[in-house]
């Protein structure tokens, strides 16, 4: 018998309580990741009912991500401060209440407040699920727990749109949020049953990096507001944008000051100087932009161009989850036997190809045109995310693994937030550009144009206008996929900087 096998045999097996704790953590992470995208396919319906425009509606998705970005790096400190069970109980309870608030929303500000609350509380549920796997399961059984967590992290963004679409079409969009009530009650019950109480360490409040905490919130929050509102407010000709830009700059200065003055900064930015970890963060940010960006753009295209309802749009997005589910059982074997450089470079290349395939969209494209690209996107996501997660933790000393995990998860969500903000900017600019170009190519003296106007009668001009808008919007969506494809190609070489993972080593986790 090998020494490795003997060690695994000597390790105690996880008991029922440990697996219940893992189930609770996985359920909480699934609930939080699901709600990132559950509104995507329902956005046109929600926007209509609460009186929000298309560009304002991106805030319903962006507000959640921004709040998550702020709280994820804080989750390790909050866990030490309150204790794991108390933190999860507070987060699960408040997440459920904010979900009900979203479901009851009748105005855009009310919805945004609810989504911010969901993001702050849901953000604590994701990394703590990784902590439960690392602390409650023996090393020999951690790959199973990691596979469960990996499935939730990858499937949440793709299952969300189809679930939200089904509820919107068959019940009401409100129930995309009310669904969290029974799930939240079940999660709270599991937490009370499976996780022991730990005393709070309130003395840690005095040691907190308050400059960094304030800087993180002001810097990232302000940056996202500038990106979202800049186009509508004419950028720096607006006093609002100037003010928020100053607030964001102040926030980043406070964050930098916290790095210098605090012995335990809220987020260890010096880890980015590590060649491997810095490369991982850049790559995962781009992957986050693609994952969250496509799960937002595809339903919008299908709803506005192809006339799909929320459920049909969600089903198309769900296609990328099929390879994730099929490949998840073999990911531990892949991690042990496939060189990380090969896997990550191949995964990024497949993601770039999937986005490039969507640059050929036309005004008559429908869901069938996304089948191949969505399946490829699922394959690329598995090869990227599972290996990058391991590389992020293994590239730093064990005592800094928690900080690395927080920065890694924050970078992924920051990519998603930047993608949604960028989509709003590109849509406004490119739609205007393509509309003007199409209009310039329509010669009023053309016999074809005159014959069309004569045949259509009084509705001819409205028909021409609708056709121009449809074609311009289609070209705009194609531009978005082209930008995503090029962005991924630029970061593919970073995969070559990664160091191979140790052979036959168990999967690692960080919180």
C-alpha positions in Angstrom: 0.0 0.0 0.0 1.4 3.4 -1.0 2.0 6.1 1.7 -0.6 8.3 0.1 -3.2 5.6 0.2 -2.3 4.7 3.8 -2.6 8.4 4.8 -6.0 8.6 3.1 -7.1 5.4 4.8 -6.0 6.7 8.2 -7.9 10.0 7.9 -11.2 10.1 9.6 -14.2 10.1 7.3 -16.6 13.1 7.4 -19.7 12.5 9.5 -23.3 13.3 8.7 -23.1 16.8 10.3 -20.0 17.7 8.2 -21.9 16.8 5.0 -24.9 18.7 6.1 -22.7 21.7 6.7 -21.3 21.3 3.2 -24.8 21.0 1.8 -25.7 24.2 3.7 -22.7 26.1 2.3 -23.4 24.8 -1.2 -27.1 25.8 -1.0 -26.1 29.3 0.2 -23.6 29.7 -2.6 -26.1 28.4 -5.2 -28.7 30.9 -4.0 -26.2 33.8 -4.2 -24.8 32.9 -7.6 -28.2 32.1 -9.0 -29.5 35.6 -8.1 -26.7 37.3 -10.1 -28.3 36.3 -13.3 -31.9 35.2 -12.4 -33.2 38.6 -13.6 -31.4 38.7 -16.9 -34.0 37.0 -19.1 -36.8 38.8 -17.2 -35.3 42.3 -17.5 -37.5 43.5 -20.3 -40.6 42.5 -18.3 -39.3 44.0 -15.0 -38.2 47.2 -16.7 -41.7 47.7 -18.2 -43.4 47.2 -14.8 -41.2 49.4 -12.7 -40.8 52.1 -15.4 -37.1 51.7 -16.2 -35.4 52.2 -19.6 -33.1 49.6 -21.2 -29.9 51.3 -20.0 -31.3 52.0 -16.5 -32.3 48.3 -16.3 -28.6 47.3 -16.3 -28.5 48.7 -12.8 -30.8 45.8 -11.6 -27.9 43.4 -12.5 -25.0 45.7 -11.8 -26.1 46.8 -8.3 -25.9 43.2 -7.1 -22.4 42.6 -8.5 -21.0 45.9 -7.1 -22.2 45.0 -3.6 -20.8 41.5 -3.8 -17.4 42.9 -4.9 -17.2 45.0 -1.7 -18.2 42.3 0.7 -16.3 39.3 -0.7 -12.9 40.5 0.4 -14.4 41.2 3.9 -15.9 37.8 4.4 -12.8 36.3 6.0 -12.6 39.1 8.6 -16.4 39.0 9.2 -16.2 35.2 9.8 -13.5 35.8 12.4 -15.4 38.6 14.0 -18.9 37.0 14.2 -18.1 33.3 14.0 -19.0 31.2 10.9 -22.5 30.1 12.0 -23.6 33.6 13.1 -22.2 35.2 9.9 -24.1 32.7 7.7 -27.3 33.0 9.7 -27.3 36.8 9.5 -26.4 36.7 5.8 -29.0 34.1 4.9 -31.8 35.9 6.9 -31.0 39.3 5.4 -30.6 37.9 1.9 -34.1 36.4 2.2 -35.6 39.6 3.4 -33.9 41.7 0.7 -35.2 39.1 -1.9 -38.7 39.7 -0.7 -38.1 43.5 -1.0 -37.0 43.0 -4.6 -40.1 40.9 -5.3 -42.4 43.7 -3.9 -40.6 46.5 -5.8 -42.7 48.9 -7.8 -40.0 51.4 -8.6 -36.4 51.3 -9.9 -34.8 52.8 -6.7 -36.7 50.3 -4.5 -35.4 47.4 -6.7 -31.8 48.7 -6.7 -31.8 49.0 -2.9 -33.1 45.4 -2.6 -30.4 44.2 -5.1 -27.6 46.0 -3.2 -28.8 44.3 0.0 -28.9 41.0 -1.8 -25.3 41.5 -3.0 -23.9 42.5 0.4 -25.5 39.5 2.1 -25.1 37.0 -0.8 -21.5 37.9 -1.2 -20.7 36.4 2.2 -22.4 33.1 1.3 -20.0 32.3 -1.6 -16.5 32.3 -0.1 -17.7 30.9 3.2 -19.0 27.8 1.3 -15.3 27.2 0.3 -14.3 27.6 4.0 -16.8 24.9 5.1 -15.3 22.4 2.6 -11.8 23.2 3.7 -12.5 22.9 7.5 -15.2 20.2 7.8 -14.0 17.6 5.3 -10.8 15.6 5.4 -8.3 16.2 2.5 -9.2 12.9 0.9 -12.9 14.0 0.6 -12.4 17.6 -0.3 -12.4 17.0 -4.1 -16.1 15.9 -3.7 -17.0 19.0 -1.8 -15.0 21.2 -4.2 -16.9 19.6 -7.1 -20.2 20.4 -5.5 -19.1 24.0 -4.9 -17.6 24.3 -8.4 -20.9 23.2 -9.9 -22.8 25.9 -8.0 -20.3 28.6 -9.0 -20.4 27.7 -12.7 -24.1 26.7 -13.0 -25.6 29.6 -11.0 -25.1 32.2 -13.8 -26.5 29.9 -16.5 -29.4 28.3 -14.6 -30.5 31.7 -13.3 -31.9 33.0 -16.7 -33.9 29.9 -17.5 -35.4 29.7 -14.0 -36.2 33.4 -14.0 -37.6 33.1 -17.5 -39.8 30.1 -16.5 -41.2 31.9 -13.5 -41.8 35.1 -15.5 -43.7 33.3 -18.2 -45.7 30.9 -16.0 -46.2 32.7 -12.7 -44.7 36.2 -12.4 -41.3 37.8 -12.3 -41.9 38.6 -8.7 -41.4 34.9 -7.8 -37.9 34.9 -9.2 -37.2 36.7 -5.9 -39.9 35.1 -3.7 -38.3 31.7 -4.5 -35.6 32.6 -2.1 -38.0 32.5 0.9 -38.4 28.7 1.1 -34.8 28.2 0.1 -33.7 30.6 2.8 -35.7 28.9 5.4 -34.2 25.6 4.4 -30.7 27.1 4.5 -31.2 28.6 8.0 -32.5 25.2 9.3 -29.4 23.4 7.9 -27.1 26.0 9.5 -28.7 25.7 12.9 -28.4 21.9 12.7 -25.0 21.3 11.2 -22.7 24.2 12.2 -21.6 24.7 15.8 -21.8 28.1 17.4 -18.6 30.0 17.8 -18.1 33.0 20.1 -17.8 36.4 18.5 -14.5 38.2 18.7 -15.7 41.8 18.8 -12.2 43.0 19.7 -11.3 42.6 16.0 -13.4 45.7 15.3 -10.6 47.8 16.6 -8.1 46.1 14.3 -10.1 46.5 11.1 -8.7 48.3 8.2 -11.5 50.9 8.1 -9.6 53.0 5.6 -9.5 50.1 3.2 -13.1 49.1 3.8 -14.3 52.7 3.1 -12.0 53.0 0.1 -13.1 49.7 -1.4 -16.8 50.8 -1.2 -16.3 54.3 -2.4 -13.7 53.4 -5.1 -15.4 50.5 -6.8 -18.9 51.8 -6.2 -18.1 55.2 -7.6 -16.2 53.7 -10.6 -19.2 51.6 -11.5 -21.6 54.6 -11.3 -19.3 56.6 -13.6 -19.2 53.8 -16.1 -23.0 53.3 -16.0 -24.1 56.9 -16.1 -21.2 58.5 -18.0 -22.7 58.0 -21.4 -26.2 59.4 -20.5 -24.7 62.3 -18.5 -22.2 63.3 -21.3 -19.3 62.2 -19.2 -17.1 64.9 -17.6 -19.3 67.8 -18.9 -21.7 66.6 -16.1 -21.2 67.9 -12.5 -22.6 64.6 -11.3 -20.0 62.5 -13.1 -17.2 64.9 -11.9 -18.4 64.5 -8.3 -18.7 60.8 -8.4 -15.3 60.5 -10.1 -13.8 62.5 -7.3 -15.5 60.2 -4.7 -14.1 57.2 -6.5 -10.6 58.6 -6.7 -10.8 59.4 -2.9 -11.9 55.8 -2.3 -8.9 54.3 -4.2 -6.6 56.7 -2.3 -8.0 55.5 1.0 -7.6 51.9 -0.1 -4.0 52.6 -0.9 -3.4 54.3 2.4 -4.9 51.3 4.2 -2.3 49.1 2.4 0.5 51.2 3.9 -0.9 51.9 7.4 -2.7 48.7 8.3 -0.9 45.5 9.5 -3.8 43.5 8.1 -5.3 45.4 5.1 -8.8 44.5 4.0 -7.4 43.3 0.6 -3.7 42.5 0.1 -3.1 44.3 -3.2 0.6 43.4 -3.0 -0.4 39.8 -4.0 -0.9 41.2 -7.5 2.9 41.7 -7.7 3.2 37.9 -7.7 3.6 37.1 -11.4 1.3 34.0 -11.3 -1.4 35.4 -9.1 -1.4 38.7 -11.0 -1.9 36.8 -14.3 -4.7 34.7 -12.7 -6.5 37.8 -11.6 -6.3 39.4 -15.0 -7.5 36.3 -16.7 -10.4 35.6 -14.3 -11.5 39.3 -14.7 -11.8 38.8 -18.4 -13.5 35.4 -18.0 -16.0 37.1 -15.6 -16.7 39.7 -18.2 -17.5 37.0 -20.8 -19.6 34.9 -18.5 -21.7 37.7 -17.0 -21.7 39.7 -20.2 -23.0 36.9 -22.5 -25.6 35.8 -19.9 -26.9 39.4 -20.1 -26.5 40.1 -23.9 -27.9 36.9 -25.3 -31.4 37.2 -23.6 -31.5 40.9 -24.6 -30.8 40.0 -28.3 -33.3 37.2 -28.3 -36.0 39.3 -26.7 -35.6 42.4 -28.8 -34.5 40.9 -32.2 -35.9 37.3 -32.3 -39.0 38.0 -30.2 -38.3 35.3 -27.6 -40.0 35.3 -24.3 -38.1 35.1 -21.0 -38.3 31.3 -20.8 -37.1 30.8 -24.3 -34.2 33.2 -23.8 -33.2 31.4 -20.5 -33.2 28.0 -22.2 -30.7 29.2 -24.7 -28.4 30.6 -22.0 -28.8 27.3 -20.1 -27.1 25.4 -23.0 -23.7 26.4 -21.7 -24.5 24.6 -18.4 -24.7 21.2 -20.2 -20.9 20.8 -20.6 -20.4 22.0 -17.1 -22.7 19.3 -15.6 -21.2 16.6 -17.9 -17.6 17.5 -17.1 -17.9 18.2 -13.4 -17.4 14.5 -12.3 -14.0 14.4 -14.2 -12.6 17.7 -13.1 -10.7 16.3 -10.1 -8.9 13.9 -12.6 -8.3 16.7 -15.0 -6.7 18.8 -12.3 -4.4 16.0 -11.3 -3.3 15.0 -14.8 -3.6 17.9 -17.2 -1.0 20.7 -17.3 -2.6 23.9 -16.1 -1.0 25.9 -18.9 -2.5 23.7 -21.6 -5.9 23.7 -19.9 -6.2 27.5 -19.3 -4.8 28.4 -22.7 -7.2 26.0 -24.4 -10.1 27.1 -22.3 -9.5 30.8 -23.1 -9.1 30.0 -26.8 -12.5 28.1 -26.8 -14.1 31.0 -25.0 -12.7 33.4 -27.7 -14.0 31.1 -30.4 -17.5 30.9 -28.8 -17.7 34.7 -28.8 -16.4 35.1 -32.3 -19.0 32.7 -33.7 -21.7 35.2 -32.5 -20.2 38.1 -34.5 -22.1 36.8 -37.5 -25.6 37.5 -36.1 -28.2 38.9 -38.4 -31.7 40.3 -37.9 -33.2 36.8 -38.7 -31.0 35.0 -36.2 -32.7 33.0 -33.4 -31.8 30.7 -30.6 -30.5 28.0 -32.9 -27.7 30.2 -33.9 -26.4 30.2 -30.3 -26.3 26.4 -29.8 -22.8 25.7 -31.0 -21.3 28.8 -29.3 -23.0 28.2 -26.0 -21.9 24.6 -25.8 -18.3 25.7 -26.6 -18.6 28.4 -23.9 -19.5 25.8 -21.3 -16.4 23.7 -22.2 -14.1 26.8 -22.1 -15.5 27.9 -18.8 -14.8 24.6 -17.1 -11.2 24.5 -18.3 -10.6 28.1 -17.3 -12.4 28.5 -14.0 -11.6 25.2 -12.3 -7.9 25.5 -13.0 -7.6 29.2 -12.3 -9.3 28.8 -8.9 -6.6 26.2 -7.9 -3.8 28.4 -9.4 -5.0 31.4 -7.4 -4.7 29.6 -4.1 -1.5 27.7 -4.8 0.4 30.7 -6.1 0.6 32.3 -2.6 1.7 31.1 0.8 -0.9 29.1 2.8 -1.4 31.9 5.3 -2.4 34.2 2.5 -4.8 31.8 0.7 -7.9 33.4 2.2 -6.8 36.9 1.0 -6.0 35.4 -2.4 -9.4 33.8 -2.7 -11.2 37.0 -1.7 -9.2 39.0 -4.3 -9.8 36.3 -6.9 -13.6 36.2 -6.4 -13.8 40.0 -6.3 -11.9 40.2 -9.6 -14.3 37.8 -11.2 -17.3 39.8 -10.1 -15.5 43.1 -11.0 -15.2 41.7 -14.5 -18.9 41.1 -14.6 -19.7 44.6 -13.3 -17.4 46.2 -15.9 -19.0 44.1 -18.6 -22.5 45.2 -17.7 -21.4 48.9 -17.5 -19.5 48.6 -20.8 -22.5 47.0 -22.5 -24.6 50.0 -21.7 -21.9 52.4 -23.1 -21.3 50.3 -26.3 -25.0 49.9 -26.9 -25.7 53.7 -26.8 -22.7 54.6 -28.9 -22.7 51.9 -31.5 -26.5 51.9 -32.0 -26.3 55.6 -32.8 -23.3 55.0 -35.2 -24.8 52.1 -37.1 -28.2 53.9 -37.4 -26.6 57.0 -38.9 -24.5 54.8 -41.3 -27.5 52.9 -42.5 -29.5 56.1 -43.0 -26.6 57.6 -45.0 -26.8 54.6 -47.4 -30.5 55.1 -48.0 -30.7 57.5 -51.0 -34.1 59.2 -51.1 -33.8 59.5 -54.9 -33.2 55.8 -55.3 -35.9 54.0 -57.4 -36.0 51.1 -55.0 -36.6 53.4 -52.0 -39.3 55.3 -53.9 -41.0 52.1 -55.0 -41.0 50.8 -51.4 -42.5 54.1 -50.1 -45.2 54.0 -52.8 -46.1 50.4 -52.0 -46.3 50.8 -48.3 -48.3 54.0 -48.3 -48.4 56.2 -45.2 -46.7 53.7 -43.0 -43.6 53.5 -45.2 -41.4 55.9 -43.1 -42.2 54.1 -39.8 -41.4 50.7 -41.4 -38.1 52.0 -42.7 -37.3 53.4 -39.3 -38.1 50.1 -37.6 -35.9 48.2 -40.1 -33.0 50.6 -39.5 -33.3 50.3 -35.8 -33.4 46.5 -35.9 -30.4 46.2 -38.2 -28.4 48.8 -36.2 -29.2 46.9 -32.9 -28.2 43.6 -34.5 -24.9 45.1 -35.6 -24.4 46.5 -32.1 -24.8 43.1 -30.4 -22.3 41.6 -33.0 -19.9 44.4 -32.0 -20.2 43.4 -28.3 -19.3 39.7 -29.1 -16.4 40.8 -31.2 -15.0 43.0 -28.4 -15.3 40.0 -26.0 -13.5 37.7 -28.4 -10.6 40.1 -28.9 -10.4 40.7 -25.2 -9.9 37.0 -24.5 -7.3 36.6 -27.2 -5.2 39.3 -25.6 -5.0 37.4 -22.3 -4.4 33.9 -23.7 -0.5 34.3 -23.5 -0.8 34.9 -19.7 -1.8 31.3 -19.3 1.8 30.4 -20.2 3.1 32.2 -17.1 1.3 29.7 -14.8 3.2 27.1 -12.8 2.0 23.5 -13.1 -0.1 22.2 -10.2 1.5 19.5 -8.0 0.8 16.1 -9.4 -1.7 14.0 -7.4 -2.2 16.8 -4.9 -5.8 17.3 -3.5 -7.8 20.3 -4.5 -7.3 23.3 -2.3 -9.7 25.8 -1.0 -9.6 29.3 0.4 -12.3 31.7 1.7 
